[in-house]
Amino acid sequence: KYDWFENYSTIEGVQKTLKGIGSRTKFQNNLHEIIPVFEKNYSHLENDFLNFFPQLQSHCKSFVFISP
C-alpha cells in the first residue's frame, strides 16, 4: 500500500520517511535535517554500501542454508 522500498529509491522519499519517523518519536529530534549531510556524503555512503552489500548477501545465503 505505501511502497516503502520505492520511497527509499529517491532522496525525496528518504526525507519523507525520516520526517514520518521523526514525527512518531516521543522525543525531540532533527531527523528531517539530515538530508544535506546525506547528499554531501553520498559518494562515500554509496561506496561503503557497495562494499558491504555483497557481504550481507553472502551472510544471508549462508544463514538460509543453515536454518532448519
N, CA, C, O and CB atoms as a CASP TS submission, in Angstrom:
PFRMAT TS
TARGET T0000
AUTHOR 0000-0000-0000
METHOD Language model
MODEL 1
PARENT N/A
ATOM      1  N   LYS     1       0.817  -1.196   0.000  1.00  0.00           N
ATOM      2  CA  LYS     1       0.000   0.000   0.000  1.00  0.00           C
ATOM      3  C   LYS     1       0.862   1.263   0.000  1.00  0.00           C
ATOM      4  O   LYS     1       0.595   2.186  -0.769  1.00  0.00           O
ATOM      5  CB  LYS     1      -0.930  -0.003   1.202  1.00  0.00           C
ATOM      6  N   TYR     2       1.897   1.320   0.853  1.00  0.00           N
ATOM      7  CA  TYR     2       2.716   2.522   0.977  1.00  0.00           C
ATOM      8  C   TYR     2       4.002   2.456   0.169  1.00  0.00           C
ATOM      9  O   TYR     2       4.655   3.478  -0.041  1.00  0.00           O
ATOM     10  CB  TYR     2       3.046   2.763   2.418  1.00  0.00           C
ATOM     11  N   ASP     3       4.374   1.264  -0.285  1.00  0.00           N
ATOM     12  CA  ASP     3       5.551   1.061  -1.129  1.00  0.00           C
ATOM     13  C   ASP     3       6.790   1.747  -0.563  1.00  0.00           C
ATOM     14  O   ASP     3       7.387   2.603  -1.215  1.00  0.00           O
ATOM     15  CB  ASP     3       5.280   1.572  -2.531  1.00  0.00           C
ATOM     16  N   TRP     4       7.164   1.369   0.639  1.00  0.00           N
ATOM     17  CA  TRP     4       8.309   1.974   1.331  1.00  0.00           C
ATOM     18  C   TRP     4       9.589   1.835   0.534  1.00  0.00           C
ATOM     19  O   TRP     4      10.384   2.772   0.475  1.00  0.00           O
ATOM     20  CB  TRP     4       8.490   1.346   2.699  1.00  0.00           C
ATOM     21  N   PHE     5       9.804   0.681  -0.079  1.00  0.00           N
ATOM     22  CA  PHE     5      11.042   0.490  -0.824  1.00  0.00           C
ATOM     23  C   PHE     5      11.154   1.470  -1.986  1.00  0.00           C
ATOM     24  O   PHE     5      12.248   1.935  -2.305  1.00  0.00           O
ATOM     25  CB  PHE     5      11.130  -0.938  -1.339  1.00  0.00           C
ATOM     26  N   GLU     6      10.050   1.778  -2.605  1.00  0.00           N
ATOM     27  CA  GLU     6      10.061   2.783  -3.671  1.00  0.00           C
ATOM     28  C   GLU     6      10.453   4.148  -3.101  1.00  0.00           C
ATOM     29  O   GLU     6      11.198   4.891  -3.739  1.00  0.00           O
ATOM     30  CB  GLU     6       8.674   2.864  -4.363  1.00  0.00           C
ATOM     31  N   ASN     7       9.961   4.479  -1.915  1.00  0.00           N
ATOM     32  CA  ASN     7      10.344   5.748  -1.276  1.00  0.00           C
ATOM     33  C   ASN     7      11.846   5.823  -1.032  1.00  0.00           C
ATOM     34  O   ASN     7      12.439   6.896  -1.153  1.00  0.00           O
ATOM     35  CB  ASN     7       9.597   5.922   0.049  1.00  0.00           C
ATOM     36  N   TYR     8      12.456   4.718  -0.695  1.00  0.00           N
ATOM     37  CA  TYR     8      13.884   4.712  -0.387  1.00  0.00           C
ATOM     38  C   TYR     8      14.744   4.885  -1.637  1.00  0.00           C
ATOM     39  O   TYR     8      15.956   5.066  -1.520  1.00  0.00           O
ATOM     40  CB  TYR     8      14.256   3.420   0.316  1.00  0.00           C
ATOM     41  N   SER     9      14.162   4.836  -2.807  1.00  0.00           N
ATOM     42  CA  SER     9      14.945   4.924  -4.037  1.00  0.00           C
ATOM     43  C   SER     9      15.265   6.365  -4.441  1.00  0.00           C
ATOM     44  O   SER     9      16.027   6.592  -5.381  1.00  0.00           O
ATOM     45  CB  SER     9      14.204   4.241  -5.159  1.00  0.00           C
ATOM     46  N   THR    10      14.690   7.329  -3.739  1.00  0.00           N
ATOM     47  CA  THR    10      14.987   8.737  -4.041  1.00  0.00           C
ATOM     48  C   THR    10      15.332   9.472  -2.751  1.00  0.00           C
ATOM     49  O   THR    10      14.918   9.072  -1.663  1.00  0.00           O
ATOM     50  CB  THR    10      13.781   9.423  -4.755  1.00  0.00           C
ATOM     51  N   ILE    11      16.086  10.539  -2.886  1.00  0.00           N
ATOM     52  CA  ILE    11      16.422  11.355  -1.714  1.00  0.00           C
ATOM     53  C   ILE    11      15.157  11.967  -1.127  1.00  0.00           C
ATOM     54  O   ILE    11      15.015  12.049   0.093  1.00  0.00           O
ATOM     55  CB  ILE    11      17.438  12.466  -2.086  1.00  0.00           C
ATOM     56  N   GLU    12      14.246  12.392  -1.977  1.00  0.00           N
ATOM     57  CA  GLU    12      12.987  12.962  -1.504  1.00  0.00           C
ATOM     58  C   GLU    12      12.184  11.928  -0.713  1.00  0.00           C
ATOM     59  O   GLU    12      11.566  12.250   0.302  1.00  0.00           O
ATOM     60  CB  GLU    12      12.158  13.484  -2.689  1.00  0.00           C
ATOM     61  N   GLY    13      12.204  10.693  -1.189  1.00  0.00           N
ATOM     62  CA  GLY    13      11.500   9.621  -0.487  1.00  0.00           C
ATOM     63  C   GLY    13      12.119   9.316   0.866  1.00  0.00           C
ATOM     64  O   GLY    13      11.409   9.076   1.842  1.00  0.00           O
ATOM     65  N   VAL    14      13.450   9.326   0.922  1.00  0.00           N
ATOM     66  CA  VAL    14      14.144   9.104   2.206  1.00  0.00           C
ATOM     67  C   VAL    14      13.798  10.235   3.164  1.00  0.00           C
ATOM     68  O   VAL    14      13.546   9.994   4.345  1.00  0.00           O
ATOM     69  CB  VAL    14      15.696   9.014   2.005  1.00  0.00           C
ATOM     70  N   GLN    15      13.784  11.464   2.666  1.00  0.00           N
ATOM     71  CA  GLN    15      13.447  12.611   3.514  1.00  0.00           C
ATOM     72  C   GLN    15      12.016  12.475   4.044  1.00  0.00           C
ATOM     73  O   GLN    15      11.762  12.738   5.220  1.00  0.00           O
ATOM     74  CB  GLN    15      13.609  13.938   2.727  1.00  0.00           C
ATOM     75  N   LYS    16      11.101  12.075   3.197  1.00  0.00           N
ATOM     76  CA  LYS    16       9.713  11.872   3.614  1.00  0.00           C
ATOM     77  C   LYS    16       9.637  10.800   4.705  1.00  0.00           C
ATOM     78  O   LYS    16       8.925  10.962   5.696  1.00  0.00           O
ATOM     79  CB  LYS    16       8.835  11.473   2.403  1.00  0.00           C
ATOM     80  N   THR    17      10.367   9.723   4.514  1.00  0.00           N
ATOM     81  CA  THR    17      10.393   8.648   5.501  1.00  0.00           C
ATOM     82  C   THR    17      10.954   9.135   6.831  1.00  0.00           C
ATOM     83  O   THR    17      10.397   8.839   7.888  1.00  0.00           O
ATOM     84  CB  THR    17      11.219   7.471   4.984  1.00  0.00           C
ATOM     85  N   LEU    18      12.054   9.880   6.782  1.00  0.00           N
ATOM     86  CA  LEU    18      12.658  10.392   8.013  1.00  0.00           C
ATOM     87  C   LEU    18      11.733  11.371   8.734  1.00  0.00           C
ATOM     88  O   LEU    18      11.671  11.375   9.963  1.00  0.00           O
ATOM     89  CB  LEU    18      13.989  11.071   7.703  1.00  0.00           C
ATOM     90  N   LYS    19      11.019  12.195   7.980  1.00  0.00           N
ATOM     91  CA  LYS    19      10.043  13.097   8.601  1.00  0.00           C
ATOM     92  C   LYS    19       8.961  12.300   9.308  1.00  0.00           C
ATOM     93  O   LYS    19       8.545  12.646  10.414  1.00  0.00           O
ATOM     94  CB  LYS    19       9.414  14.030   7.548  1.00  0.00           C
ATOM     95  N   GLY    20       8.506  11.228   8.665  1.00  0.00           N
ATOM     96  CA  GLY    20       7.483  10.386   9.272  1.00  0.00           C
ATOM     97  C   GLY    20       7.974   9.715  10.543  1.00  0.00           C
ATOM     98  O   GLY    20       7.268   9.691  11.552  1.00  0.00           O
ATOM     99  N   ILE    21       9.179   9.172  10.495  1.00  0.00           N
ATOM    100  CA  ILE    21       9.759   8.540  11.685  1.00  0.00           C
ATOM    101  C   ILE    21       9.913   9.574  12.790  1.00  0.00           C
ATOM    102  O   ILE    21       9.559   9.322  13.942  1.00  0.00           O
ATOM    103  CB  ILE    21      11.130   7.889  11.357  1.00  0.00           C
ATOM    104  N   GLY    22      10.446  10.744  12.430  1.00  0.00           N
ATOM    105  CA  GLY    22      10.654  11.797  13.418  1.00  0.00           C
ATOM    106  C   GLY    22       9.362  12.260  14.068  1.00  0.00           C
ATOM    107  O   GLY    22       9.349  12.592  15.253  1.00  0.00           O
ATOM    108  N   SER    23       8.284  12.287  13.313  1.00  0.00           N
ATOM    109  CA  SER    23       7.008  12.742  13.881  1.00  0.00           C
ATOM    110  C   SER    23       6.397  11.715  14.824  1.00  0.00           C
ATOM    111  O   SER    23       5.537  12.059  15.635  1.00  0.00           O
ATOM    112  CB  SER    23       6.024  13.056  12.770  1.00  0.00           C
ATOM    113  N   ARG    24       6.829  10.455  14.729  1.00  0.00           N
ATOM    114  CA  ARG    24       6.271   9.409  15.589  1.00  0.00           C
ATOM    115  C   ARG    24       7.091   9.150  16.855  1.00  0.00           C
ATOM    116  O   ARG    24       6.671   8.381  17.719  1.00  0.00           O
ATOM    117  CB  ARG    24       6.151   8.132  14.810  1.00  0.00           C
ATOM    118  N   THR    25       8.249   9.782  16.965  1.00  0.00           N
ATOM    119  CA  THR    25       9.047   9.563  18.163  1.00  0.00           C
ATOM    120  C   THR    25       8.498  10.377  19.321  1.00  0.00           C
ATOM    121  O   THR    25       7.821  11.387  19.129  1.00  0.00           O
ATOM    122  CB  THR    25      10.514   9.920  17.908  1.00  0.00           C
ATOM    123  N   LYS    26       8.802   9.922  20.514  1.00  0.00           N
ATOM    124  CA  LYS    26       8.328  10.610  21.719  1.00  0.00           C
ATOM    125  C   LYS    26       9.335  11.643  22.213  1.00  0.00           C
ATOM    126  O   LYS    26       9.132  12.269  23.253  1.00  0.00           O
ATOM    127  CB  LYS    26       8.041   9.599  22.824  1.00  0.00           C
ATOM    128  N   PHE    27      10.408  11.815  21.473  1.00  0.00           N
ATOM    129  CA  PHE    27      11.436  12.761  21.893  1.00  0.00           C
ATOM    130  C   PHE    27      11.744  13.728  20.763  1.00  0.00           C
ATOM    131  O   PHE    27      11.483  13.443  19.594  1.00  0.00           O
ATOM    132  CB  PHE    27      12.713  12.024  22.332  1.00  0.00           C
ATOM    133  N   GLN    28      12.298  14.863  21.124  1.00  0.00           N
ATOM    134  CA  GLN    28      12.688  15.869  20.133  1.00  0.00           C
ATOM    135  C   GLN    28      13.803  15.302  19.251  1.00  0.00           C
ATOM    136  O   GLN    28      14.725  14.660  19.755  1.00  0.00           O
ATOM    137  CB  GLN    28      13.151  17.190  20.830  1.00  0.00           C
ATOM    138  N   ASN    29      13.724  15.530  17.962  1.00  0.00           N
ATOM    139  CA  ASN    29      14.756  15.027  17.064  1.00  0.00           C
ATOM    140  C   ASN    29      14.876  15.965  15.867  1.00  0.00           C
ATOM    141  O   ASN    29      14.045  16.850  15.658  1.00  0.00           O
ATOM    142  CB  ASN    29      14.435  13.578  16.602  1.00  0.00           C
ATOM    143  N   ASN    30      15.924  15.748  15.096  1.00  0.00           N
ATOM    144  CA  ASN    30      16.135  16.558  13.889  1.00  0.00           C
ATOM    145  C   ASN    30      16.434  15.667  12.685  1.00  0.00           C
ATOM    146  O   ASN    30      17.256  16.010  11.835  1.00  0.00           O
ATOM    147  CB  ASN    30      17.288  17.562  14.105  1.00  0.00           C
ATOM    148  N   LEU    31      15.764  14.531  12.624  1.00  0.00           N
ATOM    149  CA  LEU    31      15.975  13.603  11.514  1.00  0.00           C
ATOM    150  C   LEU    31      15.735  14.267  10.167  1.00  0.00           C
ATOM    151  O   LEU    31      16.416  13.962   9.188  1.00  0.00           O
ATOM    152  CB  LEU    31      15.067  12.397  11.660  1.00  0.00           C
ATOM    153  N   HIS    32      14.772  15.167  10.121  1.00  0.00           N
ATOM    154  CA  HIS    32      14.431  15.825   8.862  1.00  0.00           C
ATOM    155  C   HIS    32      15.558  16.716   8.343  1.00  0.00           C
ATOM    156  O   HIS    32      15.536  17.114   7.179  1.00  0.00           O
ATOM    157  CB  HIS    32      13.172  16.647   9.036  1.00  0.00           C
ATOM    158  N   GLU    33      16.536  17.033   9.180  1.00  0.00           N
ATOM    159  CA  GLU    33      17.642  17.906   8.785  1.00  0.00           C
ATOM    160  C   GLU    33      18.860  17.146   8.252  1.00  0.00           C
ATOM    161  O   GLU    33      19.863  17.769   7.906  1.00  0.00           O
ATOM    162  CB  GLU    33      18.058  18.750   9.958  1.00  0.00           C
ATOM    163  N   ILE    34      18.793  15.846   8.180  1.00  0.00           N
ATOM    164  CA  ILE    34      19.958  15.035   7.799  1.00  0.00           C
ATOM    165  C   ILE    34      20.217  15.021   6.294  1.00  0.00           C
ATOM    166  O   ILE    34      21.333  14.715   5.876  1.00  0.00           O
ATOM    167  CB  ILE    34      19.772  13.617   8.283  1.00  0.00           C
ATOM    168  N   ILE    35      19.237  15.339   5.481  1.00  0.00           N
ATOM    169  CA  ILE    35      19.373  15.199   4.030  1.00  0.00           C
ATOM    170  C   ILE    35      20.558  15.974   3.461  1.00  0.00           C
ATOM    171  O   ILE    35      21.273  15.415   2.628  1.00  0.00           O
ATOM    172  CB  ILE    35      18.108  15.657   3.356  1.00  0.00           C
ATOM    173  N   PRO    36      20.817  17.224   3.851  1.00  0.00           N
ATOM    174  CA  PRO    36      22.011  17.902   3.307  1.00  0.00           C
ATOM    175  C   PRO    36      23.320  17.166   3.643  1.00  0.00           C
ATOM    176  O   PRO    36      24.243  17.139   2.829  1.00  0.00           O
ATOM    177  CB  PRO    36      22.083  19.335   3.845  1.00  0.00           C
ATOM    178  N   VAL    37      23.395  16.581   4.822  1.00  0.00           N
ATOM    179  CA  VAL    37      24.582  15.799   5.201  1.00  0.00           C
ATOM    180  C   VAL    37      24.648  14.536   4.349  1.00  0.00           C
ATOM    181  O   VAL    37      25.718  14.155   3.876  1.00  0.00           O
ATOM    182  CB  VAL    37      24.554  15.434   6.721  1.00  0.00           C
ATOM    183  N   PHE    38      23.522  13.902   4.161  1.00  0.00           N
ATOM    184  CA  PHE    38      23.423  12.709   3.321  1.00  0.00           C
ATOM    185  C   PHE    38      23.894  13.019   1.901  1.00  0.00           C
ATOM    186  O   PHE    38      24.701  12.284   1.331  1.00  0.00           O
ATOM    187  CB  PHE    38      21.972  12.177   3.302  1.00  0.00           C
ATOM    188  N   GLU    39      23.384  14.112   1.337  1.00  0.00           N
ATOM    189  CA  GLU    39      23.762  14.480  -0.028  1.00  0.00           C
ATOM    190  C   GLU    39      25.251  14.816  -0.135  1.00  0.00           C
ATOM    191  O   GLU    39      25.903  14.450  -1.113  1.00  0.00           O
ATOM    192  CB  GLU    39      22.927  15.669  -0.499  1.00  0.00           C
ATOM    193  N   LYS    40      25.781  15.505   0.862  1.00  0.00           N
ATOM    194  CA  LYS    40      27.198  15.878   0.864  1.00  0.00           C
ATOM    195  C   LYS    40      28.099  14.643   0.878  1.00  0.00           C
ATOM    196  O   LYS    40      29.175  14.646   0.281  1.00  0.00           O
ATOM    197  CB  LYS    40      27.511  16.768   2.073  1.00  0.00           C
ATOM    198  N   ASN    41      27.659  13.604   1.554  1.00  0.00           N
ATOM    199  CA  ASN    41      28.473  12.397   1.727  1.00  0.00           C
ATOM    200  C   ASN    41      27.996  11.224   0.881  1.00  0.00           C
ATOM    201  O   ASN    41      28.392  10.084   1.121  1.00  0.00           O
ATOM    202  CB  ASN    41      28.480  11.992   3.173  1.00  0.00           C
ATOM    203  N   TYR    42      27.150  11.497  -0.104  1.00  0.00           N
ATOM    204  CA  TYR    42      26.513  10.431  -0.881  1.00  0.00           C
ATOM    205  C   TYR    42      27.532   9.470  -1.507  1.00  0.00           C
ATOM    206  O   TYR    42      27.358   8.255  -1.418  1.00  0.00           O
ATOM    207  CB  TYR    42      25.648  11.039  -1.974  1.00  0.00           C
ATOM    208  N   SER    43      28.579   9.987  -2.131  1.00  0.00           N
ATOM    209  CA  SER    43      29.529   9.100  -2.812  1.00  0.00           C
ATOM    210  C   SER    43      30.255   8.188  -1.819  1.00  0.00           C
ATOM    211  O   SER    43      30.528   7.029  -2.130  1.00  0.00           O
ATOM    212  CB  SER    43      30.551   9.926  -3.607  1.00  0.00           C
ATOM    213  N   HIS    44      30.565   8.701  -0.638  1.00  0.00           N
ATOM    214  CA  HIS    44      31.212   7.866   0.383  1.00  0.00           C
ATOM    215  C   HIS    44      30.242   6.795   0.894  1.00  0.00           C
ATOM    216  O   HIS    44      30.614   5.634   1.069  1.00  0.00           O
ATOM    217  CB  HIS    44      31.715   8.741   1.563  1.00  0.00           C
ATOM    218  N   LEU    45      29.006   7.203   1.127  1.00  0.00           N
ATOM    219  CA  LEU    45      27.999   6.247   1.587  1.00  0.00           C
ATOM    220  C   LEU    45      27.737   5.175   0.537  1.00  0.00           C
ATOM    221  O   LEU    45      27.585   3.997   0.863  1.00  0.00           O
ATOM    222  CB  LEU    45      26.696   6.971   1.933  1.00  0.00           C
ATOM    223  N   GLU    46      27.686   5.589  -0.720  1.00  0.00           N
ATOM    224  CA  GLU    46      27.468   4.631  -1.801  1.00  0.00           C
ATOM    225  C   GLU    46      28.620   3.630  -1.875  1.00  0.00           C
ATOM    226  O   GLU    46      28.397   2.431  -2.046  1.00  0.00           O
ATOM    227  CB  GLU    46      27.311   5.363  -3.146  1.00  0.00           C
ATOM    228  N   ASN    47      29.827   4.116  -1.747  1.00  0.00           N
ATOM    229  CA  ASN    47      31.000   3.234  -1.770  1.00  0.00           C
ATOM    230  C   ASN    47      30.957   2.239  -0.614  1.00  0.00           C
ATOM    231  O   ASN    47      31.218   1.050  -0.799  1.00  0.00           O
ATOM    232  CB  ASN    47      32.297   4.061  -1.706  1.00  0.00           C
ATOM    233  N   ASP    48      30.626   2.734   0.582  1.00  0.00           N
ATOM    234  CA  ASP    48      30.510   1.839   1.738  1.00  0.00           C
ATOM    235  C   ASP    48      29.438   0.784   1.503  1.00  0.00           C
ATOM    236  O   ASP    48      29.633  -0.391   1.812  1.00  0.00           O
ATOM    237  CB  ASP    48      30.191   2.639   3.010  1.00  0.00           C
ATOM    238  N   PHE    49      28.307   1.210   0.954  1.00  0.00           N
ATOM    239  CA  PHE    49      27.222   0.271   0.688  1.00  0.00           C
ATOM    240  C   PHE    49      27.647  -0.785  -0.329  1.00  0.00           C
ATOM    241  O   PHE    49      27.391  -1.973  -0.134  1.00  0.00           O
ATOM    242  CB  PHE    49      25.983   1.016   0.186  1.00  0.00           C
ATOM    243  N   LEU    50      28.289  -0.359  -1.404  1.00  0.00           N
ATOM    244  CA  LEU    50      28.702  -1.306  -2.443  1.00  0.00           C
ATOM    245  C   LEU    50      29.741  -2.297  -1.928  1.00  0.00           C
ATOM    246  O   LEU    50      29.824  -3.417  -2.433  1.00  0.00           O
ATOM    247  CB  LEU    50      29.260  -0.555  -3.648  1.00  0.00           C
ATOM    248  N   ASN    51      30.526  -1.911  -0.942  1.00  0.00           N
ATOM    249  CA  ASN    51      31.464  -2.840  -0.311  1.00  0.00           C
ATOM    250  C   ASN    51      30.764  -3.771   0.673  1.00  0.00           C
ATOM    251  O   ASN    51      31.124  -4.941   0.795  1.00  0.00           O
ATOM    252  CB  ASN    51      32.565  -2.069   0.402  1.00  0.00           C
ATOM    253  N   PHE    52      29.767  -3.247   1.371  1.00  0.00           N
ATOM    254  CA  PHE    52      29.075  -4.005   2.410  1.00  0.00           C
ATOM    255  C   PHE    52      28.038  -4.974   1.850  1.00  0.00           C
ATOM    256  O   PHE    52      27.915  -6.093   2.348  1.00  0.00           O
ATOM    257  CB  PHE    52      28.408  -3.057   3.372  1.00  0.00           C
ATOM    258  N   PHE    53      27.290  -4.569   0.826  1.00  0.00           N
ATOM    259  CA  PHE    53      26.146  -5.351   0.368  1.00  0.00           C
ATOM    260  C   PHE    53      26.500  -6.769  -0.064  1.00  0.00           C
ATOM    261  O   PHE    53      25.766  -7.693   0.286  1.00  0.00           O
ATOM    262  CB  PHE    53      25.486  -4.645  -0.766  1.00  0.00           C
ATOM    263  N   PRO    54      27.585  -6.993  -0.805  1.00  0.00           N
ATOM    264  CA  PRO    54      27.931  -8.381  -1.145  1.00  0.00           C
ATOM    265  C   PRO    54      28.193  -9.236   0.100  1.00  0.00           C
ATOM    266  O   PRO    54      27.871 -10.424   0.119  1.00  0.00           O
ATOM    267  CB  PRO    54      29.162  -8.405  -2.051  1.00  0.00           C
ATOM    268  N   GLN    55      28.767  -8.639   1.120  1.00  0.00           N
ATOM    269  CA  GLN    55      28.994  -9.375   2.370  1.00  0.00           C
ATOM    270  C   GLN    55      27.665  -9.735   3.022  1.00  0.00           C
ATOM    271  O   GLN    55      27.494 -10.843   3.532  1.00  0.00           O
ATOM    272  CB  GLN    55      29.858  -8.545   3.346  1.00  0.00           C
ATOM    273  N   LEU    56      26.732  -8.800   3.003  1.00  0.00           N
ATOM    274  CA  LEU    56      25.403  -9.058   3.555  1.00  0.00           C
ATOM    275  C   LEU    56      24.702 -10.172   2.786  1.00  0.00           C
ATOM    276  O   LEU    56      24.097 -11.060   3.387  1.00  0.00           O
ATOM    277  CB  LEU    56      24.552  -7.780   3.527  1.00  0.00           C
ATOM    278  N   GLN    57      24.782 -10.127   1.463  1.00  0.00           N
ATOM    279  CA  GLN    57      24.171 -11.168   0.643  1.00  0.00           C
ATOM    280  C   GLN    57      24.769 -12.537   0.965  1.00  0.00           C
ATOM    281  O   GLN    57      24.040 -13.519   1.103  1.00  0.00           O
ATOM    282  CB  GLN    57      24.351 -10.849  -0.847  1.00  0.00           C
ATOM    283  N   SER    58      26.070 -12.598   1.083  1.00  0.00           N
ATOM    284  CA  SER    58      26.746 -13.857   1.386  1.00  0.00           C
ATOM    285  C   SER    58      26.309 -14.392   2.749  1.00  0.00           C
ATOM    286  O   SER    58      26.020 -15.579   2.895  1.00  0.00           O
ATOM    287  CB  SER    58      28.272 -13.669   1.354  1.00  0.00           C
ATOM    288  N   HIS    59      26.265 -13.520   3.727  1.00  0.00           N
ATOM    289  CA  HIS    59      25.842 -13.933   5.064  1.00  0.00           C
ATOM    290  C   HIS    59      24.404 -14.456   5.043  1.00  0.00           C
ATOM    291  O   HIS    59      24.108 -15.485   5.650  1.00  0.00           O
ATOM    292  CB  HIS    59      25.967 -12.759   6.052  1.00  0.00           C
ATOM    293  N   CYS    60      23.517 -13.751   4.346  1.00  0.00           N
ATOM    294  CA  CYS    60      22.115 -14.176   4.272  1.00  0.00           C
ATOM    295  C   CYS    60      21.982 -15.534   3.589  1.00  0.00           C
ATOM    296  O   CYS    60      21.201 -16.379   4.026  1.00  0.00           O
ATOM    297  CB  CYS    60      21.279 -13.130   3.523  1.00  0.00           C
ATOM    298  N   LYS    61      22.741 -15.739   2.525  1.00  0.00           N
ATOM    299  CA  LYS    61      22.695 -17.034   1.843  1.00  0.00           C
ATOM    300  C   LYS    61      23.166 -18.140   2.776  1.00  0.00           C
ATOM    301  O   LYS    61      22.566 -19.214   2.819  1.00  0.00           O
ATOM    302  CB  LYS    61      23.557 -17.008   0.566  1.00  0.00           C
ATOM    303  N   SER    62      24.232 -17.888   3.519  1.00  0.00           N
ATOM    304  CA  SER    62      24.727 -18.877   4.481  1.00  0.00           C
ATOM    305  C   SER    62      23.684 -19.158   5.554  1.00  0.00           C
ATOM    306  O   SER    62      23.470 -20.309   5.934  1.00  0.00           O
ATOM    307  CB  SER    62      26.033 -18.393   5.129  1.00  0.00           C
ATOM    308  N   PHE    63      23.047 -18.118   6.036  1.00  0.00           N
ATOM    309  CA  PHE    63      22.035 -18.269   7.083  1.00  0.00           C
ATOM    310  C   PHE    63      20.869 -19.103   6.583  1.00  0.00           C
ATOM    311  O   PHE    63      20.394 -19.985   7.297  1.00  0.00           O
ATOM    312  CB  PHE    63      21.537 -16.898   7.560  1.00  0.00           C
ATOM    313  N   VAL    64      20.408 -18.845   5.391  1.00  0.00           N
ATOM    314  CA  VAL    64      19.273 -19.580   4.824  1.00  0.00           C
ATOM    315  C   VAL    64      19.613 -21.059   4.687  1.00  0.00           C
ATOM    316  O   VAL    64      18.775 -21.917   4.964  1.00  0.00           O
ATOM    317  CB  VAL    64      18.874 -18.994   3.452  1.00  0.00           C
ATOM    318  N   PHE    65      20.825 -21.359   4.264  1.00  0.00           N
ATOM    319  CA  PHE    65      21.205 -22.755   4.085  1.00  0.00           C
ATOM    320  C   PHE    65      21.433 -23.463   5.425  1.00  0.00           C
ATOM    321  O   PHE    65      21.315 -24.687   5.492  1.00  0.00           O
ATOM    322  CB  PHE    65      22.461 -22.845   3.229  1.00  0.00           C
ATOM    323  N   ILE    66      21.751 -22.739   6.472  1.00  0.00           N
ATOM    324  CA  ILE    66      21.984 -23.330   7.787  1.00  0.00           C
ATOM    325  C   ILE    66      20.669 -23.509   8.555  1.00  0.00           C
ATOM    326  O   ILE    66      20.511 -24.485   9.288  1.00  0.00           O
ATOM    327  CB  ILE    66      22.954 -22.457   8.596  1.00  0.00           C
ATOM    328  N   SER    67      19.737 -22.584   8.392  1.00  0.00           N
ATOM    329  CA  SER    67      18.490 -22.609   9.155  1.00  0.00           C
ATOM    330  C   SER    67      17.642 -23.828   8.793  1.00  0.00           C
ATOM    331  O   SER    67      17.634 -24.283   7.649  1.00  0.00           O
ATOM    332  CB  SER    67      17.694 -21.323   8.911  1.00  0.00           C
ATOM    333  N   PRO    68      16.919 -24.352   9.811  1.00  0.00           N
ATOM    334  CA  PRO    68      16.058 -25.515   9.550  1.00  0.00           C
ATOM    335  C   PRO    68      14.874 -25.170   8.680  1.00  0.00           C
ATOM    336  O   PRO    68      14.059 -26.040   8.373  1.00  0.00           O
ATOM    337  CB  PRO    68      15.567 -26.106  10.848  1.00  0.00           C
TER
END
